Amino acid sequence: MNTYCIITIVLSLIQSSGASESWIVGGKVAKPHSRRYMASLQYYGQDAKWHHYCGGFLIRDDFVLTAAHCRPSREMQVTVVLGAHNLPKNEPSQQRMHVEYVQHPNFRGQFDFDIMLLKLKQKVKLNKFVEVIALPTKDKNIHAHKECVVPGWGRIQPSKDSPGSDVLKEAVETIQDNSKCETILKDYFNSEHMICTKFNKKGGSLCQGDSGGPLICKGKPLGIVAFTDPIDCSNPEYPHGFTKISSFLPWIKKVMGGRGNASEPSTLDSQEINIRFN
């Protein structure tokens, strides 16, 4: 059974609940290799197999963007797979890459600054299966009610025992008003650095295993999947949270400009990081 990175939050309106990393429940199967920028972060398990645990997306031929909470503990062997649709098939189109982690220096294991760059140790081969997606060019307000797509290989049902999807799926979600996000998420939502979405079961829902993947609006990645309610991520009463990419463009450009090296290990200790993969 696949395991996934988990990030939790306590919401004042949900007794003993919180937000967790995400998966696609419902939605639809993506057209094979239609989202050629998608990346699968995988760890090597005790069963001697590779397991998907987070998503990401290729923004240059040597950099993948993802969520900071997807950083593994030191002892975990992790690679990034590009050019995939059906992960277990080991398709000829797949390219497996080793990476260095460049986590945002202000990330403290919570929800703000949940962004990380993965520096590929060699450039990926761009072709009809692997393609870069361009980032926004400047920081600007993101208007509510815009319909967007979230692709991922995460869980297909909102339960602990649900497996991840073998094939890439995608859900449709809509940008929510910041005021609505603040009302529900309270102090956990920072409108300067975050976006939240509303959704319905017909369009599908992201959930565990989708963290680090993109929120695609009119062909542009505006957000990075960050958190949702951990008890039932497909409950439409509670918004899904994303890191707002445009807020971090100066940091991204600095790192990709050659001045960024592999970051220091996460401030979380190894025991806490391992718990997040349960």
C-alpha atoms as an extended CHARMM CRD file, in Angstrom:
* protein
*
       278  EXT
         1         1  MET       CA              0.0000000000        0.0000000000        0.0000000000  PROA      1               0.0000000000
         2         2  ASN       CA              1.3510000000        3.4210000000       -0.9020000000  PROA      2               0.0000000000
         3         3  THR       CA              2.1130000000        5.8720000000        1.8750000000  PROA      3               0.0000000000
         4         4  TYR       CA              1.8280000000        9.6360000000        1.6490000000  PROA      4               0.0000000000
         5         5  CYS       CA              3.2580000000       12.7460000000        3.1720000000  PROA      5               0.0000000000
         6         6  ILE       CA              0.7640000000       14.3710000000        5.5870000000  PROA      6               0.0000000000
         7         7  ILE       CA              0.4670000000       17.9460000000        6.7760000000  PROA      7               0.0000000000
         8         8  THR       CA             -2.1180000000       18.7370000000        9.4860000000  PROA      8               0.0000000000
         9         9  ILE       CA             -3.9680000000       21.8200000000       10.7030000000  PROA      9               0.0000000000
        10        10  VAL       CA             -6.6120000000       22.3430000000       13.3890000000  PROA      10              0.0000000000
        11        11  LEU       CA             -9.6070000000       24.3370000000       12.1840000000  PROA      11              0.0000000000
        12        12  SER       CA            -11.7190000000       26.0660000000       14.7990000000  PROA      12              0.0000000000
        13        13  LEU       CA            -14.8860000000       24.9260000000       13.0620000000  PROA      13              0.0000000000
        14        14  ILE       CA            -13.8920000000       21.2560000000       12.8140000000  PROA      14              0.0000000000
        15        15  GLN       CA            -13.5690000000       19.4670000000       16.1230000000  PROA      15              0.0000000000
        16        16  SER       CA            -10.2540000000       17.5840000000       16.3900000000  PROA      16              0.0000000000
        17        17  SER       CA             -9.6250000000       17.8210000000       12.6650000000  PROA      17              0.0000000000
        18        18  GLY       CA             -7.1540000000       19.5520000000       10.4100000000  PROA      18              0.0000000000
        19        19  ALA       CA             -5.7020000000       19.8530000000        6.9570000000  PROA      19              0.0000000000
        20        20  SER       CA             -3.7340000000       17.2040000000        5.2010000000  PROA      20              0.0000000000
        21        21  GLU       CA             -1.9320000000       16.7760000000        1.9690000000  PROA      21              0.0000000000
        22        22  SER       CA             -4.1460000000       15.8270000000       -0.9520000000  PROA      22              0.0000000000
        23        23  TRP       CA             -5.3780000000       13.2720000000       -3.6610000000  PROA      23              0.0000000000
        24        24  ILE       CA             -7.7950000000       13.0880000000       -6.6130000000  PROA      24              0.0000000000
        25        25  VAL       CA            -11.1410000000       11.6290000000       -5.5490000000  PROA      25              0.0000000000
        26        26  GLY       CA            -13.6140000000       11.3940000000       -8.4030000000  PROA      26              0.0000000000
        27        27  GLY       CA            -12.6250000000       13.7060000000      -11.2350000000  PROA      27              0.0000000000
        28        28  LYS       CA            -11.4810000000       12.0550000000      -14.4510000000  PROA      28              0.0000000000
        29        29  VAL       CA             -8.4760000000       10.3100000000      -15.9370000000  PROA      29              0.0000000000
        30        30  ALA       CA             -6.2260000000       12.7730000000      -17.7600000000  PROA      30              0.0000000000
        31        31  LYS       CA             -5.5190000000       12.1940000000      -21.4280000000  PROA      31              0.0000000000
        32        32  PRO       CA             -2.2060000000       10.2650000000      -21.4310000000  PROA      32              0.0000000000
        33        33  HSD       CA              0.7760000000       12.6160000000      -21.5680000000  PROA      33              0.0000000000
        34        34  SER       CA             -1.4260000000       15.6800000000      -21.9860000000  PROA      34              0.0000000000
        35        35  ARG       CA              0.1830000000       17.2490000000      -18.8840000000  PROA      35              0.0000000000
        36        36  ARG       CA              3.7960000000       16.6990000000      -19.8130000000  PROA      36              0.0000000000
        37        37  TYR       CA              5.1030000000       18.9390000000      -17.0280000000  PROA      37              0.0000000000
        38        38  MET       CA              3.8460000000       16.6250000000      -14.2650000000  PROA      38              0.0000000000
        39        39  ALA       CA              6.3720000000       14.9960000000      -11.9360000000  PROA      39              0.0000000000
        40        40  SER       CA              5.9850000000       12.1290000000       -9.4700000000  PROA      40              0.0000000000
        41        41  LEU       CA              8.0980000000       12.2080000000       -6.2970000000  PROA      41              0.0000000000
        42        42  GLN       CA              8.8200000000        8.6250000000       -5.2510000000  PROA      42              0.0000000000
        43        43  TYR       CA             10.5260000000        6.9040000000       -2.3310000000  PROA      43              0.0000000000
        44        44  TYR       CA             12.1340000000        3.4570000000       -2.2650000000  PROA      44              0.0000000000
        45        45  GLY       CA             10.1760000000        1.2110000000        0.0990000000  PROA      45              0.0000000000
        46        46  GLN       CA             11.1140000000       -1.7890000000        2.1970000000  PROA      46              0.0000000000
        47        47  ASP       CA              9.4070000000       -3.9210000000       -0.4490000000  PROA      47              0.0000000000
        48        48  ALA       CA             12.1730000000       -2.8820000000       -2.8850000000  PROA      48              0.0000000000
        49        49  LYS       CA              9.6850000000       -0.8960000000       -4.9770000000  PROA      49              0.0000000000
        50        50  TRP       CA              9.2660000000        2.7750000000       -5.7810000000  PROA      50              0.0000000000
        51        51  HSD       CA              6.1470000000        4.4580000000       -4.3510000000  PROA      51              0.0000000000
        52        52  HSD       CA              4.5640000000        7.7800000000       -5.3380000000  PROA      52              0.0000000000
        53        53  TYR       CA              4.0130000000       10.1370000000       -2.3800000000  PROA      53              0.0000000000
        54        54  CYS       CA              3.8780000000       13.7030000000       -3.7740000000  PROA      54              0.0000000000
        55        55  GLY       CA              3.5000000000       15.5610000000       -7.0460000000  PROA      55              0.0000000000
        56        56  GLY       CA              5.4780000000       18.3660000000       -8.6470000000  PROA      56              0.0000000000
        57        57  PHE       CA              5.8810000000       20.0830000000      -12.0130000000  PROA      57              0.0000000000
        58        58  LEU       CA              8.7610000000       20.8680000000      -14.3430000000  PROA      58              0.0000000000
        59        59  ILE       CA              9.4950000000       24.5940000000      -14.6700000000  PROA      59              0.0000000000
        60        60  ARG       CA             12.9100000000       24.3260000000      -16.3700000000  PROA      60              0.0000000000
        61        61  ASP       CA             14.8060000000       21.3920000000      -17.8190000000  PROA      61              0.0000000000
        62        62  ASP       CA             16.6970000000       21.1300000000      -14.5320000000  PROA      62              0.0000000000
        63        63  PHE       CA             14.1310000000       22.2650000000      -11.9110000000  PROA      63              0.0000000000
        64        64  VAL       CA             10.8720000000       20.8550000000      -10.5230000000  PROA      64              0.0000000000
        65        65  LEU       CA              8.6100000000       22.9330000000       -8.2640000000  PROA      65              0.0000000000
        66        66  THR       CA              6.7650000000       21.2460000000       -5.3730000000  PROA      66              0.0000000000
        67        67  ALA       CA              5.6500000000       21.7480000000       -1.7530000000  PROA      67              0.0000000000
        68        68  ALA       CA              8.2080000000       22.1090000000        1.0480000000  PROA      68              0.0000000000
        69        69  HSD       CA              6.4060000000       19.5540000000        3.2230000000  PROA      69              0.0000000000
        70        70  CYS       CA              7.1720000000       16.9410000000        0.5440000000  PROA      70              0.0000000000
        71        71  ARG       CA             10.8090000000       16.9380000000        1.5950000000  PROA      71              0.0000000000
        72        72  PRO       CA             11.7050000000       13.4660000000        2.9380000000  PROA      72              0.0000000000
        73        73  SER       CA             13.8530000000       12.5820000000        5.9220000000  PROA      73              0.0000000000
        74        74  ARG       CA             17.5800000000       12.0360000000        5.3980000000  PROA      74              0.0000000000
        75        75  GLU       CA             17.4050000000        8.2480000000        5.3620000000  PROA      75              0.0000000000
        76        76  MET       CA             14.7810000000        8.0350000000        2.6190000000  PROA      76              0.0000000000
        77        77  GLN       CA             15.9070000000        7.3860000000       -0.9270000000  PROA      77              0.0000000000
        78        78  VAL       CA             13.8510000000        9.6160000000       -3.2450000000  PROA      78              0.0000000000
        79        79  THR       CA             13.7880000000       10.2650000000       -6.9840000000  PROA      79              0.0000000000
        80        80  VAL       CA             11.5890000000       12.2420000000       -9.3710000000  PROA      80              0.0000000000
        81        81  VAL       CA              9.8720000000       10.6190000000      -12.3560000000  PROA      81              0.0000000000
        82        82  LEU       CA              8.9510000000       12.6880000000      -15.4220000000  PROA      82              0.0000000000
        83        83  GLY       CA              7.1620000000       11.6440000000      -18.6170000000  PROA      83              0.0000000000
        84        84  ALA       CA              4.7290000000        9.3410000000      -16.8160000000  PROA      84              0.0000000000
        85        85  HSD       CA              1.0250000000        8.5830000000      -17.1350000000  PROA      85              0.0000000000
        86        86  ASN       CA              0.6880000000        5.0530000000      -15.7140000000  PROA      86              0.0000000000
        87        87  LEU       CA              3.2970000000        4.9560000000      -12.9540000000  PROA      87              0.0000000000
        88        88  PRO       CA              3.5430000000        1.1790000000      -12.2480000000  PROA      88              0.0000000000
        89        89  LYS       CA              4.0200000000        0.3450000000      -15.9270000000  PROA      89              0.0000000000
        90        90  ASN       CA              7.4840000000        1.9220000000      -16.0430000000  PROA      90              0.0000000000
        91        91  GLU       CA              6.6200000000        3.3010000000      -19.4720000000  PROA      91              0.0000000000
        92        92  PRO       CA              9.5150000000        3.8910000000      -21.8950000000  PROA      92              0.0000000000
        93        93  SER       CA              8.6060000000        7.5890000000      -21.7690000000  PROA      93              0.0000000000
        94        94  GLN       CA              9.4860000000        7.8080000000      -18.0530000000  PROA      94              0.0000000000
        95        95  GLN       CA             12.7110000000        9.5090000000      -16.9480000000  PROA      95              0.0000000000
        96        96  ARG       CA             13.8690000000        8.9450000000      -13.3590000000  PROA      96              0.0000000000
        97        97  MET       CA             16.0450000000       11.7270000000      -11.9480000000  PROA      97              0.0000000000
        98        98  HSD       CA             18.0320000000       12.2250000000       -8.7500000000  PROA      98              0.0000000000
        99        99  VAL       CA             17.6050000000       15.6350000000       -7.1260000000  PROA      99              0.0000000000
       100       100  GLU       CA             18.8840000000       18.1530000000       -4.5950000000  PROA      100             0.0000000000
       101       101  TYR       CA             16.3180000000       19.8570000000       -2.3340000000  PROA      101             0.0000000000
       102       102  VAL       CA             16.0700000000       23.6410000000       -2.1060000000  PROA      102             0.0000000000
       103       103  GLN       CA             13.4190000000       24.2280000000        0.5320000000  PROA      103             0.0000000000
       104       104  HSD       CA             12.2180000000       27.7720000000        1.2290000000  PROA      104             0.0000000000
       105       105  PRO       CA             14.3090000000       29.0020000000        4.2040000000  PROA      105             0.0000000000
       106       106  ASN       CA             11.2340000000       30.3490000000        6.0270000000  PROA      106             0.0000000000
       107       107  PHE       CA              9.2930000000       27.0720000000        5.9810000000  PROA      107             0.0000000000
       108       108  ARG       CA              8.8660000000       25.7880000000        9.5360000000  PROA      108             0.0000000000
       109       109  GLY       CA              6.7950000000       22.6860000000        8.9860000000  PROA      109             0.0000000000
       110       110  GLN       CA              3.4500000000       24.4740000000        9.0420000000  PROA      110             0.0000000000
       111       111  PHE       CA              1.4990000000       26.0610000000        6.1860000000  PROA      111             0.0000000000
       112       112  ASP       CA              3.1530000000       29.3080000000        5.1820000000  PROA      112             0.0000000000
       113       113  PHE       CA              6.1640000000       29.2560000000        2.8210000000  PROA      113             0.0000000000
       114       114  ASP       CA              5.2530000000       25.7110000000        1.7640000000  PROA      114             0.0000000000
       115       115  ILE       CA              7.3300000000       25.7230000000       -1.4040000000  PROA      115             0.0000000000
       116       116  MET       CA             10.4310000000       23.8360000000       -2.5400000000  PROA      116             0.0000000000
       117       117  LEU       CA             12.5400000000       23.5530000000       -5.6810000000  PROA      117             0.0000000000
       118       118  LEU       CA             14.1000000000       20.2680000000       -6.7510000000  PROA      118             0.0000000000
       119       119  LYS       CA             17.3580000000       20.7050000000       -8.6420000000  PROA      119             0.0000000000
       120       120  LEU       CA             17.7600000000       17.8120000000      -11.0540000000  PROA      120             0.0000000000
       121       121  LYS       CA             21.2790000000       16.3890000000      -10.9640000000  PROA      121             0.0000000000
       122       122  GLN       CA             21.1570000000       16.2110000000      -14.7560000000  PROA      122             0.0000000000
       123       123  LYS       CA             18.9210000000       17.9440000000      -17.2520000000  PROA      123             0.0000000000
       124       124  VAL       CA             15.8090000000       16.0890000000      -18.3040000000  PROA      124             0.0000000000
       125       125  LYS       CA             15.3590000000       15.3010000000      -22.0030000000  PROA      125             0.0000000000
       126       126  LEU       CA             12.5050000000       17.4300000000      -23.3300000000  PROA      126             0.0000000000
       127       127  ASN       CA             10.3630000000       15.5890000000      -25.8760000000  PROA      127             0.0000000000
       128       128  LYS       CA              6.7230000000       14.7440000000      -26.7000000000  PROA      128             0.0000000000
       129       129  PHE       CA              6.3270000000       13.2490000000      -23.1950000000  PROA      129             0.0000000000
       130       130  VAL       CA              8.2100000000       15.8010000000      -21.0850000000  PROA      130             0.0000000000
       131       131  GLU       CA              7.6580000000       19.5460000000      -21.2980000000  PROA      131             0.0000000000
       132       132  VAL       CA              8.2650000000       22.6460000000      -19.1780000000  PROA      132             0.0000000000
       133       133  ILE       CA              5.3370000000       24.7670000000      -17.9690000000  PROA      133             0.0000000000
       134       134  ALA       CA              5.8510000000       28.5330000000      -17.7020000000  PROA      134             0.0000000000
       135       135  LEU       CA              5.2880000000       30.2830000000      -14.3660000000  PROA      135             0.0000000000
       136       136  PRO       CA              3.3500000000       33.5310000000      -13.9020000000  PROA      136             0.0000000000
       137       137  THR       CA              5.5070000000       36.5320000000      -14.8050000000  PROA      137             0.0000000000
       138       138  LYS       CA              4.5340000000       38.7860000000      -11.8890000000  PROA      138             0.0000000000
       139       139  ASP       CA              2.7500000000       38.8480000000       -8.5530000000  PROA      139             0.0000000000
       140       140  LYS       CA             -0.8700000000       39.9280000000       -8.9020000000  PROA      140             0.0000000000
       141       141  ASN       CA             -4.2570000000       39.4180000000       -7.3320000000  PROA      141             0.0000000000
       142       142  ILE       CA             -5.9780000000       36.1970000000       -8.3040000000  PROA      142             0.0000000000
       143       143  HSD       CA             -9.6700000000       36.6890000000       -8.9310000000  PROA      143             0.0000000000
       144       144  ALA       CA            -12.2710000000       34.4220000000       -7.3720000000  PROA      144             0.0000000000
       145       145  HSD       CA            -14.6180000000       32.1660000000       -9.3600000000  PROA      145             0.0000000000
       146       146  LYS       CA            -11.9360000000       31.1830000000      -11.8750000000  PROA      146             0.0000000000
       147       147  GLU       CA            -12.2150000000       27.4880000000      -12.7850000000  PROA      147             0.0000000000
       148       148  CYS       CA             -8.9620000000       25.5370000000      -12.5640000000  PROA      148             0.0000000000
       149       149  VAL       CA             -7.6270000000       21.9730000000      -12.8330000000  PROA      149             0.0000000000
       150       150  VAL       CA             -5.5770000000       19.9850000000      -10.3040000000  PROA      150             0.0000000000
       151       151  PRO       CA             -3.7980000000       16.8790000000      -11.7190000000  PROA      151             0.0000000000
       152       152  GLY       CA             -2.2870000000       14.1370000000       -9.5620000000  PROA      152             0.0000000000
       153       153  TRP       CA             -1.6900000000       10.4620000000       -8.7620000000  PROA      153             0.0000000000
       154       154  GLY       CA             -3.0320000000       10.5970000000       -5.2030000000  PROA      154             0.0000000000
       155       155  ARG       CA             -5.6420000000        8.4970000000       -3.4370000000  PROA      155             0.0000000000
       156       156  ILE       CA             -8.8450000000        7.7440000000       -5.2860000000  PROA      156             0.0000000000
       157       157  GLN       CA            -11.1100000000        7.5060000000       -2.2180000000  PROA      157             0.0000000000
       158       158  PRO       CA            -11.2080000000        9.6090000000        0.9940000000  PROA      158             0.0000000000
       159       159  SER       CA            -10.0870000000        6.8250000000        3.3210000000  PROA      159             0.0000000000
       160       160  LYS       CA             -6.7940000000        5.7490000000        4.8830000000  PROA      160             0.0000000000
       161       161  ASP       CA             -6.8520000000        2.4070000000        3.1030000000  PROA      161             0.0000000000
       162       162  SER       CA             -7.4580000000        3.7850000000       -0.3620000000  PROA      162             0.0000000000
       163       163  PRO       CA             -4.6490000000        3.2070000000       -2.8700000000  PROA      163             0.0000000000
       164       164  GLY       CA             -3.2460000000        5.9430000000       -5.0380000000  PROA      164             0.0000000000
       165       165  SER       CA             -4.1720000000        6.1390000000       -8.6930000000  PROA      165             0.0000000000
       166       166  ASP       CA             -1.9260000000        4.2670000000      -11.1210000000  PROA      166             0.0000000000
       167       167  VAL       CA             -2.8000000000        6.7680000000      -13.8600000000  PROA      167             0.0000000000
       168       168  LEU       CA             -2.7880000000       10.5590000000      -13.7690000000  PROA      168             0.0000000000
       169       169  LYS       CA             -6.1920000000       11.9740000000      -12.8410000000  PROA      169             0.0000000000
       170       170  GLU       CA             -7.4550000000       15.5330000000      -12.6310000000  PROA      170             0.0000000000
       171       171  ALA       CA            -10.1080000000       17.4150000000      -10.6700000000  PROA      171             0.0000000000
       172       172  VAL       CA            -11.8430000000       20.7160000000      -11.3880000000  PROA      172             0.0000000000
       173       173  GLU       CA            -11.7500000000       23.3000000000       -8.5740000000  PROA      173             0.0000000000
       174       174  THR       CA            -12.7400000000       26.9830000000       -8.4280000000  PROA      174             0.0000000000
       175       175  ILE       CA            -10.8380000000       29.8810000000       -6.8470000000  PROA      175             0.0000000000
       176       176  GLN       CA            -12.5520000000       30.9210000000       -3.6160000000  PROA      176             0.0000000000
       177       177  ASP       CA            -12.8960000000       34.4500000000       -2.2080000000  PROA      177             0.0000000000
       178       178  ASN       CA            -10.1160000000       35.2010000000        0.2850000000  PROA      178             0.0000000000
       179       179  SER       CA            -12.7170000000       36.3310000000        2.8020000000  PROA      179             0.0000000000
       180       180  LYS       CA            -14.3630000000       32.8890000000        2.7060000000  PROA      180             0.0000000000
       181       181  CYS       CA            -10.9710000000       31.2170000000        3.1720000000  PROA      181             0.0000000000
       182       182  GLU       CA            -10.1740000000       33.4420000000        6.1460000000  PROA      182             0.0000000000
       183       183  THR       CA            -13.5710000000       32.7560000000        7.7300000000  PROA      183             0.0000000000
       184       184  ILE       CA            -13.0400000000       28.9890000000        7.6980000000  PROA      184             0.0000000000
       185       185  LEU       CA             -9.2560000000       28.6660000000        8.0090000000  PROA      185             0.0000000000
       186       186  LYS       CA             -8.7810000000       31.6350000000       10.3730000000  PROA      186             0.0000000000
       187       187  ASP       CA             -5.1410000000       32.4740000000       11.1080000000  PROA      187             0.0000000000
       188       188  TYR       CA             -3.8910000000       29.5050000000        9.0960000000  PROA      188             0.0000000000
       189       189  PHE       CA             -4.7240000000       31.2920000000        5.8480000000  PROA      189             0.0000000000
       190       190  ASN       CA             -2.3530000000       34.0100000000        4.6410000000  PROA      190             0.0000000000
       191       191  SER       CA             -3.8820000000       35.6270000000        1.5410000000  PROA      191             0.0000000000
       192       192  GLU       CA             -0.5040000000       37.1230000000        0.5900000000  PROA      192             0.0000000000
       193       193  HSD       CA              1.0480000000       33.6770000000        0.1730000000  PROA      193             0.0000000000
       194       194  MET       CA             -1.9480000000       31.3720000000       -0.3240000000  PROA      194             0.0000000000
       195       195  ILE       CA             -4.9310000000       30.5700000000       -2.5460000000  PROA      195             0.0000000000
       196       196  CYS       CA             -7.9080000000       28.4380000000       -1.6060000000  PROA      196             0.0000000000
       197       197  THR       CA            -10.5030000000       26.7040000000       -3.7350000000  PROA      197             0.0000000000
       198       198  LYS       CA            -14.0330000000       25.3950000000       -3.5350000000  PROA      198             0.0000000000
       199       199  PHE       CA            -15.1650000000       22.2710000000       -5.3490000000  PROA      199             0.0000000000
       200       200  ASN       CA            -17.9510000000       19.7450000000       -5.7090000000  PROA      200             0.0000000000
       201       201  LYS       CA            -17.9610000000       15.9800000000       -5.9050000000  PROA      201             0.0000000000
       202       202  LYS       CA            -18.9200000000       16.0130000000       -9.5750000000  PROA      202             0.0000000000
       203       203  GLY       CA            -15.7340000000       17.8440000000      -10.5120000000  PROA      203             0.0000000000
       204       204  GLY       CA            -13.6090000000       15.7600000000       -8.1590000000  PROA      204             0.0000000000
       205       205  SER       CA            -11.3640000000       16.5870000000       -5.2340000000  PROA      205             0.0000000000
       206       206  LEU       CA             -7.6460000000       16.5570000000       -4.5390000000  PROA      206             0.0000000000
       207       207  CYS       CA             -6.3190000000       14.6440000000       -1.5080000000  PROA      207             0.0000000000
       208       208  GLN       CA             -3.3490000000       12.6460000000       -0.1070000000  PROA      208             0.0000000000
       209       209  GLY       CA             -0.6200000000       12.0600000000       -2.6470000000  PROA      209             0.0000000000
       210       210  ASP       CA             -1.4180000000       15.1790000000       -4.6870000000  PROA      210             0.0000000000
       211       211  SER       CA              0.5880000000       17.5960000000       -2.5440000000  PROA      211             0.0000000000
       212       212  GLY       CA              3.1770000000       19.5310000000       -4.5040000000  PROA      212             0.0000000000
       213       213  GLY       CA              1.1950000000       19.3550000000       -7.7380000000  PROA      213             0.0000000000
       214       214  PRO       CA             -0.0230000000       22.4590000000       -9.5900000000  PROA      214             0.0000000000
       215       215  LEU       CA             -3.2800000000       24.3990000000       -9.6180000000  PROA      215             0.0000000000
       216       216  ILE       CA             -3.6340000000       25.0900000000      -13.3640000000  PROA      216             0.0000000000
       217       217  CYS       CA             -5.8050000000       28.0610000000      -14.3610000000  PROA      217             0.0000000000
       218       218  LYS       CA             -6.0950000000       28.9080000000      -18.0740000000  PROA      218             0.0000000000
       219       219  GLY       CA             -2.9220000000       26.9660000000      -18.7690000000  PROA      219             0.0000000000
       220       220  LYS       CA             -0.8590000000       28.6710000000      -16.0320000000  PROA      220             0.0000000000
       221       221  PRO       CA              0.2490000000       27.1700000000      -12.6950000000  PROA      221             0.0000000000
       222       222  LEU       CA             -1.0130000000       29.5960000000      -10.0400000000  PROA      222             0.0000000000
       223       223  GLY       CA             -0.7290000000       27.4290000000       -6.9410000000  PROA      223             0.0000000000
       224       224  ILE       CA              0.9730000000       24.4140000000       -5.3540000000  PROA      224             0.0000000000
       225       225  VAL       CA             -1.2320000000       21.8490000000       -3.5860000000  PROA      225             0.0000000000
       226       226  ALA       CA             -0.6140000000       22.3010000000        0.1420000000  PROA      226             0.0000000000
       227       227  PHE       CA             -3.4190000000       21.2440000000        2.5150000000  PROA      227             0.0000000000
       228       228  THR       CA             -7.0120000000       20.1940000000        3.0710000000  PROA      228             0.0000000000
       229       229  ASP       CA             -9.2230000000       18.6320000000        5.7340000000  PROA      229             0.0000000000
       230       230  PRO       CA             -7.6520000000       15.3090000000        6.7890000000  PROA      230             0.0000000000
       231       231  ILE       CA            -10.8360000000       13.4980000000        7.7350000000  PROA      231             0.0000000000
       232       232  ASP       CA            -12.5850000000       13.9180000000        4.3820000000  PROA      232             0.0000000000
       233       233  CYS       CA            -10.7600000000       15.9670000000        1.7690000000  PROA      233             0.0000000000
       234       234  SER       CA            -13.7400000000       15.5420000000       -0.5470000000  PROA      234             0.0000000000
       235       235  ASN       CA            -16.0810000000       17.3870000000        1.8400000000  PROA      235             0.0000000000
       236       236  PRO       CA            -17.0690000000       20.5090000000       -0.1620000000  PROA      236             0.0000000000
       237       237  GLU       CA            -17.7500000000       22.5340000000        3.0100000000  PROA      237             0.0000000000
       238       238  TYR       CA            -14.0310000000       23.0860000000        3.5530000000  PROA      238             0.0000000000
       239       239  PRO       CA            -11.6370000000       24.7600000000        1.0990000000  PROA      239             0.0000000000
       240       240  HSD       CA             -8.4040000000       23.3370000000       -0.2460000000  PROA      240             0.0000000000
       241       241  GLY       CA             -5.2210000000       25.3400000000        0.3330000000  PROA      241             0.0000000000
       242       242  PHE       CA             -2.4540000000       26.1500000000       -2.1520000000  PROA      242             0.0000000000
       243       243  THR       CA              0.8220000000       28.0460000000       -1.9930000000  PROA      243             0.0000000000
       244       244  LYS       CA              0.5080000000       31.1280000000       -4.2250000000  PROA      244             0.0000000000
       245       245  ILE       CA              3.3540000000       30.8110000000       -6.7320000000  PROA      245             0.0000000000
       246       246  SER       CA              3.4850000000       34.4540000000       -7.8470000000  PROA      246             0.0000000000
       247       247  SER       CA              4.3180000000       35.5640000000       -4.2830000000  PROA      247             0.0000000000
       248       248  PHE       CA              7.5490000000       33.5850000000       -4.4470000000  PROA      248             0.0000000000
       249       249  LEU       CA              8.8260000000       34.5330000000       -7.9110000000  PROA      249             0.0000000000
       250       250  PRO       CA             11.8620000000       36.4960000000       -6.5960000000  PROA      250             0.0000000000
       251       251  TRP       CA             12.9570000000       33.4870000000       -4.4980000000  PROA      251             0.0000000000
       252       252  ILE       CA             12.4050000000       31.0540000000       -7.3770000000  PROA      252             0.0000000000
       253       253  LYS       CA             14.4010000000       33.2490000000       -9.7690000000  PROA      253             0.0000000000
       254       254  LYS       CA             17.2150000000       33.6110000000       -7.2380000000  PROA      254             0.0000000000
       255       255  VAL       CA             17.5400000000       29.8630000000       -6.7480000000  PROA      255             0.0000000000
       256       256  MET       CA             17.2990000000       29.0540000000      -10.4490000000  PROA      256             0.0000000000
       257       257  GLY       CA             19.7500000000       31.8130000000      -11.2670000000  PROA      257             0.0000000000
       258       258  GLY       CA             22.5500000000       29.6910000000       -9.8620000000  PROA      258             0.0000000000
       259       259  ARG       CA             22.7910000000       31.1170000000       -6.3630000000  PROA      259             0.0000000000
       260       260  GLY       CA             20.6890000000       28.3860000000       -4.7620000000  PROA      260             0.0000000000
       261       261  ASN       CA             22.3080000000       25.2790000000       -3.3480000000  PROA      261             0.0000000000
       262       262  ALA       CA             20.7200000000       22.2960000000       -1.6380000000  PROA      262             0.0000000000
       263       263  SER       CA             19.0270000000       23.6940000000        1.4470000000  PROA      263             0.0000000000
       264       264  GLU       CA             19.6020000000       22.7360000000        5.0370000000  PROA      264             0.0000000000
       265       265  PRO       CA             17.5360000000       19.7950000000        6.2850000000  PROA      265             0.0000000000
       266       266  SER       CA             13.9770000000       20.5030000000        7.3760000000  PROA      266             0.0000000000
       267       267  THR       CA             13.5820000000       21.9170000000       10.8880000000  PROA      267             0.0000000000
       268       268  LEU       CA             11.3450000000       18.9200000000       11.6330000000  PROA      268             0.0000000000
       269       269  ASP       CA             13.1190000000       16.0100000000       13.2660000000  PROA      269             0.0000000000
       270       270  SER       CA             13.2840000000       12.6820000000       11.4490000000  PROA      270             0.0000000000
       271       271  GLN       CA             10.6500000000       11.0700000000       13.6830000000  PROA      271             0.0000000000
       272       272  GLU       CA              8.0660000000       13.7530000000       12.8250000000  PROA      272             0.0000000000
       273       273  ILE       CA              8.8750000000       13.5580000000        9.1260000000  PROA      273             0.0000000000
       274       274  ASN       CA              8.4540000000        9.7840000000        9.1490000000  PROA      274             0.0000000000
       275       275  ILE       CA              5.1060000000       10.1120000000       10.8890000000  PROA      275             0.0000000000
       276       276  ARG       CA              3.9550000000       12.2830000000        8.0010000000  PROA      276             0.0000000000
       277       277  PHE       CA              4.4750000000        9.3330000000        5.6620000000  PROA      277             0.0000000000
       278       278  ASN       CA              2.1360000000        7.0420000000        7.6220000000  PROA      278             0.0000000000
